[in-house]
Amino acid sequence: MADEAVGAELGHGWVVCASVSFSPAPVPDQSDAMRAAVRYGVIGLVVLAVLGAVVATLVAGLPGLWGALIGAALGGGFILTTALSISLTSKFPPTMAGAVLLGGWIVKMLLAVVVLAVLKDMDFYSKKALALVVVAALVLVLGAEVFGVVRTKAPYVDEPPRPTDSDEK
Protein backbone atom coordinates (compact mmCIF):
# COMPACT_ATOMS: atom_id res chain seq x y z
CA MET A 1 0.00 0.00 0.00
CA ALA A 2 2.90 2.38 0.63
CA ASP A 3 3.94 2.23 -3.04
CA GLU A 4 0.47 3.24 -4.32
CA ALA A 5 0.06 6.82 -5.50
CA VAL A 6 -3.05 8.81 -6.29
CA GLY A 7 -3.24 9.58 -9.98
CA ALA A 8 -2.32 7.98 -13.27
CA GLU A 9 1.16 6.62 -13.80
CA LEU A 10 2.80 7.81 -17.02
CA GLY A 11 5.80 5.49 -16.95
CA HIS A 12 9.29 5.95 -15.53
CA GLY A 13 7.70 6.30 -12.10
CA TRP A 14 6.02 9.68 -12.82
CA VAL A 15 2.55 10.14 -11.39
CA VAL A 16 0.08 12.80 -12.55
CA CYS A 17 -2.19 14.04 -9.79
CA ALA A 18 -5.28 16.18 -10.00
CA SER A 19 -4.72 19.81 -9.11
CA VAL A 20 -6.39 20.92 -5.89
CA SER A 21 -6.76 24.57 -4.96
CA PHE A 22 -7.49 25.85 -1.50
CA SER A 23 -8.04 29.41 -2.73
CA PRO A 24 -11.40 30.90 -1.83
CA ALA A 25 -13.90 31.59 -4.58
CA PRO A 26 -13.59 35.11 -5.99
CA VAL A 27 -15.71 37.74 -4.28
CA PRO A 28 -18.36 39.15 -6.59
CA ASP A 29 -17.79 42.69 -7.81
CA GLN A 30 -20.29 45.35 -6.78
CA SER A 31 -21.41 45.77 -10.39
CA ASP A 32 -22.07 42.05 -10.99
CA ALA A 33 -25.74 42.42 -10.08
CA MET A 34 -26.35 45.19 -12.59
CA ARG A 35 -24.42 43.40 -15.32
CA ALA A 36 -26.65 40.37 -14.70
CA ALA A 37 -29.71 42.64 -14.81
CA VAL A 38 -28.65 44.04 -18.19
CA ARG A 39 -27.85 40.56 -19.52
CA TYR A 40 -31.22 39.07 -18.47
CA GLY A 41 -33.04 42.21 -19.63
CA VAL A 42 -31.50 41.99 -23.10
CA ILE A 43 -32.33 38.29 -23.33
CA GLY A 44 -35.93 38.97 -22.29
CA LEU A 45 -36.22 41.86 -24.75
CA VAL A 46 -34.94 39.79 -27.66
CA VAL A 47 -37.38 36.98 -26.86
CA LEU A 48 -40.26 39.47 -26.56
CA ALA A 49 -39.31 41.25 -29.78
CA VAL A 50 -39.29 37.97 -31.73
CA LEU A 51 -42.52 36.64 -30.21
CA GLY A 52 -44.24 40.02 -30.38
CA ALA A 53 -43.23 40.49 -34.00
CA VAL A 54 -44.49 37.04 -34.98
CA VAL A 55 -47.83 37.39 -33.18
CA ALA A 56 -48.41 40.99 -34.31
CA THR A 57 -47.56 40.06 -37.91
CA LEU A 58 -50.02 37.17 -37.82
CA VAL A 59 -52.75 39.40 -36.36
CA ALA A 60 -52.18 42.72 -38.16
CA GLY A 61 -49.81 41.99 -41.03
CA LEU A 62 -46.87 44.28 -41.83
CA PRO A 63 -48.19 47.17 -39.71
CA GLY A 64 -48.27 44.77 -36.75
CA LEU A 65 -44.64 43.85 -37.35
CA TRP A 66 -43.58 47.51 -37.36
CA GLY A 67 -45.68 48.27 -34.27
CA ALA A 68 -44.17 45.35 -32.36
CA LEU A 69 -40.59 46.24 -33.30
CA ILE A 70 -41.01 49.92 -32.44
CA GLY A 71 -42.75 48.97 -29.19
CA ALA A 72 -39.96 46.60 -28.20
CA ALA A 73 -37.35 49.25 -28.94
CA LEU A 74 -39.21 51.95 -26.99
CA GLY A 75 -40.21 49.90 -23.94
CA GLY A 76 -37.11 47.76 -23.67
CA GLY A 77 -34.71 50.57 -24.46
CA PHE A 78 -36.36 52.78 -21.85
CA ILE A 79 -35.78 50.27 -19.04
CA LEU A 80 -32.43 48.90 -20.20
CA THR A 81 -30.76 52.30 -20.41
CA THR A 82 -31.31 52.83 -16.69
CA ALA A 83 -29.74 49.49 -15.75
CA LEU A 84 -26.91 50.12 -18.20
CA SER A 85 -26.30 53.59 -16.74
CA ILE A 86 -26.16 52.16 -13.22
CA SER A 87 -23.81 49.41 -14.36
CA LEU A 88 -21.47 51.84 -16.10
CA THR A 89 -21.40 54.35 -13.23
CA SER A 90 -21.04 51.87 -10.37
CA LYS A 91 -17.50 53.00 -9.61
CA PHE A 92 -18.26 56.74 -9.88
CA PRO A 93 -18.80 58.94 -6.83
CA PRO A 94 -22.47 58.95 -5.78
CA THR A 95 -23.12 62.54 -6.87
CA MET A 96 -21.74 61.91 -10.35
CA ALA A 97 -23.64 58.64 -10.69
CA GLY A 98 -26.82 60.43 -9.63
CA ALA A 99 -26.21 63.19 -12.15
CA VAL A 100 -25.68 60.66 -14.94
CA LEU A 101 -28.88 58.81 -13.98
CA LEU A 102 -30.90 62.02 -13.81
CA GLY A 103 -29.50 63.25 -17.12
CA GLY A 104 -30.17 59.88 -18.71
CA TRP A 105 -33.74 59.90 -17.42
CA ILE A 106 -34.37 63.35 -18.89
CA VAL A 107 -32.90 62.30 -22.25
CA LYS A 108 -35.04 59.12 -22.24
CA MET A 109 -38.21 61.06 -21.51
CA LEU A 110 -37.53 63.64 -24.21
CA LEU A 111 -36.62 60.94 -26.73
CA ALA A 112 -39.77 58.94 -25.96
CA VAL A 113 -41.98 62.04 -26.31
CA VAL A 114 -40.33 63.03 -29.60
CA VAL A 115 -40.58 59.51 -31.06
CA LEU A 116 -44.24 59.19 -30.07
CA ALA A 117 -45.01 62.68 -31.41
CA VAL A 118 -43.37 61.87 -34.74
CA LEU A 119 -45.19 58.52 -34.98
CA LYS A 120 -48.58 59.98 -33.99
CA ASP A 121 -49.76 60.90 -37.48
CA MET A 122 -48.11 58.02 -39.33
CA ASP A 123 -50.05 54.93 -40.32
CA PHE A 124 -47.40 52.38 -41.35
CA TYR A 125 -47.58 50.64 -37.94
CA SER A 126 -50.27 49.15 -35.75
CA LYS A 127 -50.93 51.38 -32.74
CA LYS A 128 -52.42 48.47 -30.80
CA ALA A 129 -49.36 46.28 -31.41
CA LEU A 130 -47.07 49.15 -30.39
CA ALA A 131 -48.98 49.81 -27.16
CA LEU A 132 -49.21 46.14 -26.19
CA VAL A 133 -45.54 45.43 -26.88
CA VAL A 134 -44.40 48.60 -25.05
CA VAL A 135 -46.30 47.54 -21.93
CA ALA A 136 -45.10 43.94 -22.27
CA ALA A 137 -41.51 45.13 -22.75
CA LEU A 138 -41.64 47.36 -19.69
CA VAL A 139 -42.98 44.55 -17.51
CA LEU A 140 -40.87 41.74 -18.96
CA VAL A 141 -37.55 43.58 -19.07
CA LEU A 142 -38.03 44.99 -15.57
CA GLY A 143 -38.91 41.50 -14.31
CA ALA A 144 -35.87 40.01 -16.04
CA GLU A 145 -33.63 42.66 -14.50
CA VAL A 146 -35.04 41.98 -11.04
CA PHE A 147 -34.43 38.27 -11.60
CA GLY A 148 -30.83 39.02 -12.57
CA VAL A 149 -30.21 41.16 -9.48
CA VAL A 150 -31.87 38.74 -7.06
CA ARG A 151 -30.04 35.75 -8.51
CA THR A 152 -26.59 37.35 -8.17
CA LYS A 153 -24.67 36.45 -5.03
CA ALA A 154 -23.27 39.48 -3.25
CA PRO A 155 -21.35 39.72 0.00
CA TYR A 156 -23.04 41.57 2.82
CA VAL A 157 -20.44 41.67 5.56
CA ASP A 158 -20.10 44.73 7.74
CA GLU A 159 -16.71 45.89 8.89
CA PRO A 160 -16.21 45.69 12.67
CA PRO A 161 -16.29 49.06 14.42
CA ARG A 162 -12.90 50.67 14.84
CA PRO A 163 -11.75 51.47 18.36
CA THR A 164 -11.88 55.14 19.26
CA ASP A 165 -9.76 57.04 21.76
CA SER A 166 -12.44 56.71 24.45
CA ASP A 167 -12.43 52.89 24.07
CA GLU A 168 -8.71 52.65 24.86
CA LYS A 169 -8.90 54.42 28.26
N, CA and C atoms as a LAMMPS dump frame, in Angstrom:
ITEM: TIMESTEP
0
ITEM: NUMBER OF ATOMS
507
ITEM: BOX BOUNDS ff ff ff
-5.0000000000000000e+02 5.0000000000000000e+02
-5.0000000000000000e+02 5.0000000000000000e+02
-5.0000000000000000e+02 5.0000000000000000e+02
ITEM: ATOMS id mol type element x y z
1 1 1 N 0.817 -1.195 0
2 1 2 C 0 0 0
3 1 3 C 0.855 1.251 0
4 2 1 N 2.055 1.193 0.553
5 2 2 C 2.901 2.377 0.627
6 2 3 C 3.373 2.809 -0.737
7 3 1 N 3.46 1.895 -1.714
8 3 2 C 3.935 2.234 -3.044
9 3 3 C 2.832 2.799 -3.935
10 4 1 N 1.57 2.751 -3.492
11 4 2 C 0.474 3.239 -4.321
12 4 3 C 0.432 4.764 -4.278
13 5 1 N 0.176 5.366 -5.398
14 5 2 C 0.059 6.823 -5.497
15 5 3 C -1.301 7.169 -6.085
16 6 1 N -1.784 8.345 -5.745
17 6 2 C -3.045 8.809 -6.291
18 6 3 C -2.757 9.427 -7.644
19 7 1 N -3.441 9.013 -8.662
20 7 2 C -3.237 9.584 -9.983
21 7 3 C -2.909 8.505 -10.982
22 8 1 N -2.63 8.915 -12.188
23 8 2 C -2.32 7.977 -13.268
24 8 3 C -0.816 7.952 -13.488
25 9 1 N -0.286 6.745 -13.595
26 9 2 C 1.16 6.616 -13.801
27 9 3 C 1.459 6.733 -15.289
28 10 1 N 2.451 7.588 -15.629
29 10 2 C 2.804 7.812 -17.016
30 10 3 C 3.993 6.97 -17.47
31 11 1 N 4.598 6.242 -16.61
32 11 2 C 5.796 5.485 -16.948
33 11 3 C 7.005 6.158 -16.303
34 12 1 N 8.072 5.448 -16.165
35 12 2 C 9.289 5.946 -15.527
36 12 3 C 9.029 6.42 -14.099
37 13 1 N 7.953 5.952 -13.487
38 13 2 C 7.699 6.302 -12.1
39 13 3 C 7.017 7.659 -11.891
40 14 1 N 6.686 8.377 -12.962
41 14 2 C 6.017 9.677 -12.821
42 14 3 C 4.529 9.471 -12.596
43 15 1 N 3.965 10.239 -11.701
44 15 2 C 2.546 10.142 -11.391
45 15 3 C 1.917 11.517 -11.6
46 16 1 N 0.806 11.558 -12.322
47 16 2 C 0.076 12.802 -12.546
48 16 3 C -1.074 12.844 -11.552
49 17 1 N -1.127 13.888 -10.781
50 17 2 C -2.188 14.045 -9.787
51 17 3 C -3.108 15.182 -10.198
52 18 1 N -4.33 15.107 -9.745
53 18 2 C -5.278 16.183 -10.003
54 18 3 C -4.873 17.408 -9.197
55 19 1 N -5.068 18.561 -9.774
56 19 2 C -4.719 19.809 -9.111
57 19 3 C -5.828 20.187 -8.128
58 20 1 N -5.448 20.516 -6.92
59 20 2 C -6.394 20.919 -5.892
60 20 3 C -6.018 22.32 -5.432
61 21 1 N -7.013 23.201 -5.375
62 21 2 C -6.758 24.568 -4.958
63 21 3 C -7.517 24.849 -3.676
64 22 1 N -6.849 25.471 -2.747
65 22 2 C -7.492 25.851 -1.498
66 22 3 C -7.798 27.332 -1.471
67 23 1 N -7.726 27.988 -2.634
68 23 2 C -8.042 29.407 -2.726
69 23 3 C -9.543 29.595 -2.605
70 24 1 N -9.964 30.65 -1.926
71 24 2 C -11.404 30.897 -1.83
72 24 3 C -11.961 31.342 -3.177
73 25 1 N -13.241 31.141 -3.356
74 25 2 C -13.898 31.589 -4.581
75 25 3 C -13.793 33.107 -4.666
76 26 1 N -13.704 33.651 -5.873
77 26 2 C -13.586 35.106 -5.995
78 26 3 C -14.824 35.812 -5.455
79 27 1 N -14.616 36.944 -4.819
80 27 2 C -15.713 37.736 -4.275
81 27 3 C -16.378 38.492 -5.421
82 28 1 N -17.696 38.448 -5.501
83 28 2 C -18.36 39.146 -6.594
84 28 3 C -18.09 40.649 -6.532
85 29 1 N -17.98 41.249 -7.695
86 29 2 C -17.792 42.688 -7.809
87 29 3 C -19.121 43.38 -7.513
88 30 1 N -19.058 44.63 -7.112
89 30 2 C -20.288 45.347 -6.776
90 30 3 C -21.172 45.587 -7.998
91 31 1 N -20.608 45.532 -9.193
92 31 2 C -21.408 45.769 -10.386
93 31 3 C -21.912 44.477 -11.029
94 32 1 N -21.616 43.326 -10.425
95 32 2 C -22.069 42.053 -10.991
96 32 3 C -23.591 41.976 -11.083
97 33 1 N -24.281 42.494 -10.089
98 33 2 C -25.743 42.419 -10.08
99 33 3 C -26.339 43.209 -11.243
100 34 1 N -25.804 44.391 -11.503
101 34 2 C -26.349 45.194 -12.592
102 34 3 C -25.963 44.63 -13.956
103 35 1 N -24.781 44.04 -14.048
104 35 2 C -24.422 43.397 -15.318
105 35 3 C -25.354 42.217 -15.587
106 36 1 N -25.697 41.473 -14.541
107 36 2 C -26.654 40.373 -14.696
108 36 3 C -28.029 40.916 -15.073
109 37 1 N -28.416 42.032 -14.481
110 37 2 C -29.706 42.642 -14.806
111 37 3 C -29.76 43.032 -16.281
112 38 1 N -28.694 43.649 -16.771
113 38 2 C -28.65 44.043 -18.185
114 38 3 C -28.681 42.798 -19.072
115 39 1 N -27.907 41.782 -18.708
116 39 2 C -27.851 40.557 -19.515
117 39 3 C -29.231 39.896 -19.602
118 40 1 N -29.891 39.701 -18.457
119 40 2 C -31.217 39.069 -18.473
120 40 3 C -32.254 39.972 -19.14
121 41 1 N -32.121 41.277 -18.975
122 41 2 C -33.037 42.207 -19.628
123 41 3 C -32.93 42.146 -21.138
124 42 1 N -31.705 42.088 -21.651
125 42 2 C -31.504 41.99 -23.104
126 42 3 C -32.059 40.677 -23.631
127 43 1 N -31.806 39.587 -22.904
128 43 2 C -32.334 38.289 -23.335
129 43 3 C -33.865 38.326 -23.372
130 44 1 N -34.477 38.868 -22.325
131 44 2 C -35.933 38.973 -22.286
132 44 3 C -36.478 39.853 -23.402
133 45 1 N -35.77 40.95 -23.688
134 45 2 C -36.224 41.859 -24.745
135 45 3 C -36.135 41.2 -26.117
136 46 1 N -35.079 40.458 -26.366
137 46 2 C -34.941 39.787 -27.66
138 46 3 C -36.054 38.746 -27.834
139 47 1 N -36.313 37.974 -26.783
140 47 2 C -37.382 36.98 -26.86
141 47 3 C -38.728 37.664 -27.099
142 48 1 N -38.992 38.748 -26.376
143 48 2 C -40.257 39.467 -26.556
144 48 3 C -40.353 40.069 -27.952
145 49 1 N -39.27 40.643 -28.454
146 49 2 C -39.306 41.25 -29.782
147 49 3 C -39.634 40.207 -30.851
148 50 1 N -39.028 39.025 -30.74
149 50 2 C -39.292 37.97 -31.727
150 50 3 C -40.736 37.481 -31.606
151 51 1 N -41.15 37.139 -30.383
152 51 2 C -42.519 36.639 -30.206
153 51 3 C -43.556 37.706 -30.531
154 52 1 N -43.32 38.933 -30.082
155 52 2 C -44.245 40.023 -30.377
156 52 3 C -44.355 40.292 -31.867
157 53 1 N -43.219 40.251 -32.559
158 53 2 C -43.228 40.492 -33.999
159 53 3 C -43.996 39.396 -34.733
160 54 1 N -43.787 38.153 -34.322
161 54 2 C -44.488 37.038 -34.984
162 54 3 C -45.99 37.139 -34.751
163 55 1 N -46.39 37.323 -33.494
164 55 2 C -47.826 37.385 -33.181
165 55 3 C -48.475 38.607 -33.829
166 56 1 N -47.834 39.77 -33.737
167 56 2 C -48.411 40.985 -34.313
168 56 3 C -48.495 40.891 -35.832
169 57 1 N -47.514 40.237 -36.458
170 57 2 C -47.56 40.064 -37.911
171 57 3 C -48.71 39.136 -38.302
172 58 1 N -48.913 38.079 -37.522
173 58 2 C -50.022 37.166 -37.817
174 58 3 C -51.374 37.849 -37.634
175 59 1 N -51.469 38.739 -36.656
176 59 2 C -52.749 39.396 -36.362
177 59 3 C -52.996 40.604 -37.268
178 60 1 N -51.966 41.444 -37.453
179 60 2 C -52.184 42.721 -38.155
180 60 3 C -51.343 42.886 -39.413
181 61 1 N -50.609 41.88 -39.812
182 61 2 C -49.807 41.993 -41.03
183 61 3 C -48.551 42.829 -40.819
184 62 1 N -48.093 43.48 -41.881
185 62 2 C -46.868 44.278 -41.827
186 62 3 C -46.957 45.449 -40.84
187 63 1 N -48.099 46.132 -40.738
188 63 2 C -48.189 47.172 -39.707
189 63 3 C -48.006 46.622 -38.283
190 64 1 N -48.47 45.406 -38.061
191 64 2 C -48.274 44.77 -36.754
192 64 3 C -46.809 44.51 -36.474
193 65 1 N -46.085 44.08 -37.499
194 65 2 C -44.641 43.855 -37.352
195 65 3 C -43.936 45.148 -36.96
196 66 1 N -44.23 46.231 -37.673
197 66 2 C -43.583 47.511 -37.358
198 66 3 C -43.977 48.005 -35.966
199 67 1 N -45.232 47.841 -35.602
200 67 2 C -45.675 48.271 -34.275
201 67 3 C -44.978 47.493 -33.169
202 68 1 N -44.829 46.187 -33.373
203 68 2 C -44.172 45.354 -32.36
204 68 3 C -42.693 45.705 -32.232
205 69 1 N -42.018 45.909 -33.359
206 69 2 C -40.589 46.235 -33.301
207 69 3 C -40.338 47.605 -32.68
208 70 1 N -41.16 48.579 -33.041
209 70 2 C -41.011 49.917 -32.44
210 70 3 C -41.345 49.855 -30.954
211 71 1 N -42.376 49.109 -30.595
212 71 2 C -42.753 48.971 -29.188
213 71 3 C -41.673 48.303 -28.359
214 72 1 N -41.036 47.272 -28.914
215 72 2 C -39.956 46.598 -28.195
216 72 3 C -38.772 47.537 -28.009
217 73 1 N -38.46 48.31 -29.042
218 73 2 C -37.346 49.251 -28.94
219 73 3 C -37.642 50.35 -27.919
220 74 1 N -38.855 50.887 -27.937
221 74 2 C -39.213 51.948 -26.99
222 74 3 C -39.257 51.437 -25.548
223 75 1 N -40.042 50.411 -25.306
224 75 2 C -40.215 49.899 -23.939
225 75 3 C -38.959 49.286 -23.373
226 76 1 N -38.324 48.418 -24.142
227 76 2 C -37.11 47.762 -23.665
228 76 3 C -35.946 48.717 -23.535
229 77 1 N -35.795 49.588 -24.522
230 77 2 C -34.714 50.569 -24.457
231 77 3 C -34.866 51.505 -23.281
232 78 1 N -36.099 51.866 -22.967
233 78 2 C -36.357 52.776 -21.846
234 78 3 C -35.867 52.175 -20.532
235 79 1 N -36.175 50.921 -20.294
236 79 2 C -35.778 50.268 -19.041
237 79 3 C -34.303 49.896 -19.049
238 80 1 N -33.822 49.358 -20.156
239 80 2 C -32.43 48.895 -20.202
240 80 3 C -31.412 50.025 -20.055
241 81 1 N -31.745 51.215 -20.537
242 81 2 C -30.765 52.305 -20.41
243 81 3 C -30.523 52.673 -18.953
244 82 1 N -31.507 52.545 -18.115
245 82 2 C -31.306 52.831 -16.689
246 82 3 C -30.36 51.804 -16.067
247 83 1 N -30.616 50.531 -16.31
248 83 2 C -29.737 49.495 -15.754
249 83 3 C -28.327 49.613 -16.317
250 84 1 N -28.22 49.946 -17.594
251 84 2 C -26.905 50.119 -18.203
252 84 3 C -26.179 51.318 -17.605
253 85 1 N -26.907 52.406 -17.365
254 85 2 C -26.302 53.586 -16.736
255 85 3 C -25.798 53.26 -15.332
256 86 1 N -26.573 52.538 -14.572
257 86 2 C -26.158 52.158 -13.222
258 86 3 C -24.936 51.257 -13.28
259 87 1 N -24.937 50.319 -14.214
260 87 2 C -23.81 49.41 -14.356
261 87 3 C -22.532 50.152 -14.743
262 88 1 N -22.65 51.113 -15.637
263 88 2 C -21.473 51.844 -16.102
264 88 3 C -20.955 52.864 -15.081
265 89 1 N -21.823 53.336 -14.207
266 89 2 C -21.403 54.351 -13.23
267 89 3 C -21.214 53.781 -11.832
268 90 1 N -21.113 52.472 -11.698
269 90 2 C -21.04 51.866 -10.366
270 90 3 C -19.784 52.258 -9.597
271 91 1 N -18.738 52.626 -10.282
272 91 2 C -17.497 52.997 -9.606
273 91 3 C -17.337 54.51 -9.487
274 92 1 N -18.307 55.281 -9.97
275 92 2 C -18.257 56.738 -9.879
276 92 3 C -18.654 57.183 -8.477
277 93 1 N -18.279 58.393 -8.092
278 93 2 C -18.796 58.943 -6.83
279 93 3 C -20.325 59.059 -6.9
280 94 1 N -21.001 58.944 -5.764
281 94 2 C -22.473 58.948 -5.778
282 94 3 C -23.094 60.17 -6.453
283 95 1 N -22.515 61.347 -6.251
284 95 2 C -23.117 62.537 -6.869
285 95 3 C -23.005 62.492 -8.386
286 96 1 N -21.89 62.005 -8.899
287 96 2 C -21.74 61.915 -10.354
288 96 3 C -22.644 60.834 -10.921
289 97 1 N -22.749 59.701 -10.23
290 97 2 C -23.64 58.637 -10.693
291 97 3 C -25.084 59.13 -10.704
292 98 1 N -25.472 59.867 -9.674
293 98 2 C -26.82 60.43 -9.629
294 98 3 C -27.065 61.414 -10.76
295 99 1 N -26.067 62.236 -11.059
296 99 2 C -26.207 63.193 -12.153
297 99 3 C -26.35 62.479 -13.493
298 100 1 N -25.576 61.42 -13.692
299 100 2 C -25.676 60.659 -14.938
300 100 3 C -27.053 60.007 -15.046
301 101 1 N -27.549 59.444 -13.949
302 101 2 C -28.879 58.81 -13.98
303 101 3 C -29.981 59.832 -14.242
304 102 1 N -29.895 60.984 -13.597
305 102 2 C -30.903 62.022 -13.812
306 102 3 C -30.843 62.54 -15.242
307 103 1 N -29.644 62.794 -15.743
308 103 2 C -29.5 63.25 -17.125
309 103 3 C -30.001 62.204 -18.107
310 104 1 N -29.687 60.949 -17.843
311 104 2 C -30.169 59.876 -18.708
312 104 3 C -31.677 59.765 -18.691
313 105 1 N -32.277 59.966 -17.529
314 105 2 C -33.738 59.9 -17.424
315 105 3 C -34.381 61.024 -18.225
316 106 1 N -33.82 62.215 -18.133
317 106 2 C -34.366 63.351 -18.891
318 106 3 C -34.253 63.099 -20.393
319 107 1 N -33.094 62.595 -20.831
320 107 2 C -32.901 62.3 -22.25
321 107 3 C -33.886 61.22 -22.708
322 108 1 N -34.088 60.185 -21.886
323 108 2 C -35.037 59.124 -22.238
324 108 3 C -36.447 59.669 -22.381
325 109 1 N -36.856 60.505 -21.45
326 109 2 C -38.206 61.06 -21.507
327 109 3 C -38.396 61.918 -22.75
328 110 1 N -37.427 62.788 -23.022
329 110 2 C -37.53 63.643 -24.21
330 110 3 C -37.535 62.799 -25.489
331 111 1 N -36.685 61.8 -25.548
332 111 2 C -36.623 60.943 -26.727
333 111 3 C -37.934 60.191 -26.925
334 112 1 N -38.499 59.664 -25.851
335 112 2 C -39.772 58.937 -25.956
336 112 3 C -40.891 59.867 -26.433
337 113 1 N -40.947 61.084 -25.899
338 113 2 C -41.982 62.038 -26.307
339 113 3 C -41.81 62.414 -27.778
340 114 1 N -40.575 62.663 -28.202
341 114 2 C -40.326 63.034 -29.598
342 114 3 C -40.694 61.882 -30.532
343 115 1 N -40.266 60.653 -30.2
344 115 2 C -40.579 59.509 -31.058
345 115 3 C -42.088 59.307 -31.157
346 116 1 N -42.787 59.376 -30.034
347 116 2 C -44.242 59.187 -30.07
348 116 3 C -44.937 60.33 -30.81
349 117 1 N -44.419 61.549 -30.692
350 117 2 C -45.007 62.685 -31.414
351 117 3 C -44.796 62.535 -32.919
352 118 1 N -43.636 62.065 -33.311
353 118 2 C -43.365 61.866 -34.739
354 118 3 C -44.241 60.738 -35.296
355 119 1 N -44.407 59.673 -34.523
356 119 2 C -45.187 58.522 -34.977
357 119 3 C -46.694 58.75 -34.938
358 120 1 N -47.148 59.772 -34.23
359 120 2 C -48.582 59.976 -33.986
360 120 3 C -49.408 60.018 -35.273
361 121 1 N -48.971 60.729 -36.269
362 121 2 C -49.759 60.9 -37.484
363 121 3 C -49.412 59.894 -38.58
364 122 1 N -48.489 59.005 -38.33
365 122 2 C -48.106 58.017 -39.334
366 122 3 C -49 56.785 -39.223
367 123 1 N -49.156 56.083 -40.33
368 123 2 C -50.05 54.932 -40.323
369 123 3 C -49.397 53.644 -40.823
370 124 1 N -48.08 53.592 -40.859
371 124 2 C -47.405 52.385 -41.346
372 124 3 C -47.285 51.299 -40.27
373 125 1 N -47.705 51.588 -39.047
374 125 2 C -47.579 50.645 -37.94
375 125 3 C -48.918 50.496 -37.239
376 126 1 N -49.059 49.401 -36.521
377 126 2 C -50.274 49.153 -35.75
378 126 3 C -50.116 49.773 -34.37
379 127 1 N -50.999 50.707 -34.044
380 127 2 C -50.93 51.378 -32.739
381 127 3 C -51.231 50.412 -31.595
382 128 1 N -52.113 49.46 -31.835
383 128 2 C -52.418 48.468 -30.8
384 128 3 C -51.209 47.573 -30.528
385 129 1 N -50.548 47.121 -31.586
386 129 2 C -49.358 46.279 -31.413
387 129 3 C -48.267 47.051 -30.686
388 130 1 N -48.08 48.321 -31.055
389 130 2 C -47.071 49.15 -30.394
390 130 3 C -47.376 49.278 -28.902
391 131 1 N -48.617 49.609 -28.57
392 131 2 C -48.983 49.806 -27.164
393 131 3 C -48.828 48.509 -26.363
394 132 1 N -49.305 47.397 -26.914
395 132 2 C -49.211 46.135 -26.185
396 132 3 C -47.763 45.7 -25.987
397 133 1 N -46.934 45.858 -27.001
398 133 2 C -45.542 45.425 -26.876
399 133 3 C -44.754 46.376 -25.978
400 134 1 N -45.075 47.674 -25.98
401 134 2 C -44.4 48.604 -25.053
402 134 3 C -44.684 48.19 -23.613
403 135 1 N -45.951 47.938 -23.299
404 135 2 C -46.305 47.538 -21.93
405 135 3 C -45.657 46.188 -21.591
406 136 1 N -45.723 45.242 -22.515
407 136 2 C -45.102 43.935 -22.271
408 136 3 C -43.592 44.074 -22.091
409 137 1 N -42.956 44.934 -22.874
410 137 2 C -41.508 45.128 -22.751
411 137 3 C -41.151 45.75 -21.41
412 138 1 N -41.915 46.736 -20.987
413 138 2 C -41.643 47.359 -19.686
414 138 3 C -41.73 46.332 -18.571
415 139 1 N -42.779 45.539 -18.574
416 139 2 C -42.981 44.548 -17.51
417 139 3 C -41.952 43.422 -17.603
418 140 1 N -41.761 42.882 -18.795
419 140 2 C -40.867 41.738 -18.959
420 140 3 C -39.41 42.106 -18.692
421 141 1 N -38.949 43.209 -19.255
422 141 2 C -37.548 43.584 -19.07
423 141 3 C -37.284 43.951 -17.608
424 142 1 N -38.208 44.664 -16.992
425 142 2 C -38.033 44.992 -15.574
426 142 3 C -38.017 43.717 -14.723
427 143 1 N -38.901 42.782 -15.023
428 143 2 C -38.906 41.504 -14.305
429 143 3 C -37.625 40.715 -14.523
430 144 1 N -37.121 40.716 -15.746
431 144 2 C -35.872 40.007 -16.043
432 144 3 C -34.701 40.658 -15.311
433 145 1 N -34.701 41.982 -15.228
434 145 2 C -33.634 42.663 -14.502
435 145 3 C -33.697 42.347 -13.008
436 146 1 N -34.887 42.338 -12.455
437 146 2 C -35.037 41.984 -11.04
438 146 3 C -34.552 40.558 -10.811
439 147 1 N -34.895 39.652 -11.697
440 147 2 C -34.426 38.268 -11.599
441 147 3 C -32.899 38.22 -11.607
442 148 1 N -32.285 38.983 -12.49
443 148 2 C -30.829 39.016 -12.565
444 148 3 C -30.189 39.539 -11.294
445 149 1 N -30.761 40.583 -10.708
446 149 2 C -30.213 41.155 -9.478
447 149 3 C -30.4 40.203 -8.308
448 150 1 N -31.576 39.631 -8.187
449 150 2 C -31.872 38.737 -7.062
450 150 3 C -31.037 37.465 -7.149
451 151 1 N -30.772 36.996 -8.328
452 151 2 C -30.038 35.75 -8.514
453 151 3 C -28.538 35.904 -8.274
454 152 1 N -28.018 37.119 -8.333
455 152 2 C -26.589 37.352 -8.168
456 152 3 C -26.22 37.288 -6.697
457 153 1 N -25.153 36.542 -6.405
458 153 2 C -24.666 36.453 -5.032
459 153 3 C -23.791 37.663 -4.749
460 154 1 N -24.048 38.298 -3.625
461 154 2 C -23.27 39.478 -3.249
462 154 3 C -22.921 39.385 -1.767
463 155 1 N -21.714 39.755 -1.416
464 155 2 C -21.347 39.724 0
465 155 3 C -22.065 40.836 0.765
466 156 1 N -22.402 40.55 1.985
467 156 2 C -23.045 41.569 2.825
468 156 3 C -22.452 41.521 4.22
469 157 1 N -21.162 41.716 4.295
470 157 2 C -20.44 41.675 5.556
471 157 3 C -20.117 43.098 5.977
472 158 1 N -20.432 43.418 7.203
473 158 2 C -20.097 44.733 7.744
474 158 3 C -18.72 44.69 8.37
475 159 1 N -18.008 45.8 8.247
476 159 2 C -16.709 45.891 8.895
477 159 3 C -16.919 46.088 10.393
478 160 1 N -16.06 45.487 11.22
479 160 2 C -16.208 45.691 12.666
480 160 3 C -15.912 47.147 13.012
481 161 1 N -16.536 47.664 14.05
482 161 2 C -16.29 49.057 14.421
483 161 3 C -14.832 49.242 14.847
484 162 1 N -14.286 50.379 14.479
485 162 2 C -12.902 50.675 14.837
486 162 3 C -12.854 51.275 16.233
487 163 1 N -11.834 50.909 17.005
488 163 2 C -11.75 51.472 18.362
489 163 3 C -11.465 52.973 18.292
490 164 1 N -12.109 53.698 19.168
491 164 2 C -11.879 55.136 19.261
492 164 3 C -11.002 55.422 20.463
493 165 1 N -10.622 56.655 20.633
494 165 2 C -9.758 57.035 21.763
495 165 3 C -10.427 56.746 23.097
496 166 1 N -11.747 56.93 23.176
497 166 2 C -12.435 56.707 24.453
498 166 3 C -12.49 55.22 24.802
499 167 1 N -12.407 54.318 23.796
500 167 2 C -12.425 52.892 24.067
501 167 3 C -11.111 52.406 24.672
502 168 1 N -10.016 53.094 24.401
503 168 2 C -8.711 52.654 24.855
504 168 3 C -8.431 53.04 26.312
505 169 1 N -9.165 53.943 26.882
506 169 2 C -8.901 54.416 28.258
507 169 3 C -9.412 53.515 29.292
